[in-house]
Amino acid sequence: MLKRILFILFMALPASQAIGQCSMCTKTAASLDDKSARGLNAGILYLAALPLFMMGFVGYRWWRQNKE
């Protein structure tokens, strides 16, 4: 039961982060030039890499454990 609760929490956390975006940040990002926009996108991917890797690793371990 604890594993299910932890799984739900791990899956709900990224969804809650994606919903709350401020309109001022969106307007600022829309007004950037091409070089700055690329830098912003690279920074977002850099910050997203570790949580996505961790979720993938947990999912893979869970899949391997349930496969046996």
C-alpha positions as CSV (number, residue, x, y, z in Angstrom):
1,M,0.0,0.0,0.0
2,L,2.9,2.4,0.8
3,K,4.4,1.8,-2.6
4,R,1.1,2.8,-4.3
5,I,0.9,6.0,-2.3
6,L,4.5,6.9,-3.1
7,F,3.9,6.1,-6.8
8,I,0.8,8.4,-6.8
9,L,2.8,11.2,-5.1
10,F,5.6,10.9,-7.6
11,M,3.2,11.1,-10.5
12,A,1.1,13.9,-9.1
13,L,4.1,16.2,-8.3
14,P,5.2,17.0,-11.9
15,A,1.5,17.5,-12.9
16,S,1.0,20.1,-10.2
17,Q,4.2,21.9,-11.3
18,A,3.1,22.1,-14.9
19,I,-0.3,23.7,-14.1
20,G,0.9,26.8,-12.2
21,Q,2.6,29.0,-14.8
22,C,2.5,32.8,-14.4
23,S,1.3,34.9,-17.2
24,M,4.1,37.5,-16.7
25,C,6.7,34.8,-17.3
26,T,5.0,33.7,-20.5
27,K,4.8,37.3,-21.8
28,T,8.5,37.8,-21.0
29,A,9.5,34.6,-22.7
30,A,7.5,35.6,-25.8
31,S,9.4,38.9,-26.1
32,L,12.9,37.3,-26.0
33,D,15.2,37.3,-29.0
34,D,16.2,34.0,-30.6
35,K,19.5,33.6,-28.7
36,S,17.8,34.2,-25.3
37,A,14.9,32.0,-26.1
38,R,17.3,29.1,-26.9
39,G,19.1,29.7,-23.6
40,L,15.8,29.7,-21.7
41,N,14.7,26.4,-23.4
42,A,18.1,24.8,-22.6
43,G,17.8,25.9,-19.0
44,I,14.3,24.3,-18.8
45,L,15.6,21.1,-20.2
46,Y,18.6,21.1,-17.9
47,L,16.3,21.6,-14.8
48,A,13.8,18.9,-16.0
49,A,16.5,16.2,-16.7
50,L,17.1,15.1,-13.2
51,P,13.4,14.7,-12.1
52,L,12.6,12.9,-15.3
53,F,15.6,10.6,-14.9
54,M,14.5,9.8,-11.3
55,M,10.9,9.0,-12.4
56,G,12.2,6.8,-15.2
57,F,14.5,4.9,-12.9
58,V,11.8,4.3,-10.3
59,G,9.4,3.2,-13.1
60,Y,12.0,0.9,-14.5
61,R,12.8,-0.7,-11.1
62,W,9.1,-1.1,-10.4
63,W,8.6,-2.8,-13.8
64,R,11.5,-5.1,-13.3
65,Q,10.3,-6.1,-9.8
66,N,6.8,-6.8,-11.0
67,K,8.1,-8.7,-14.1
68,E,9.7,-11.4,-11.9
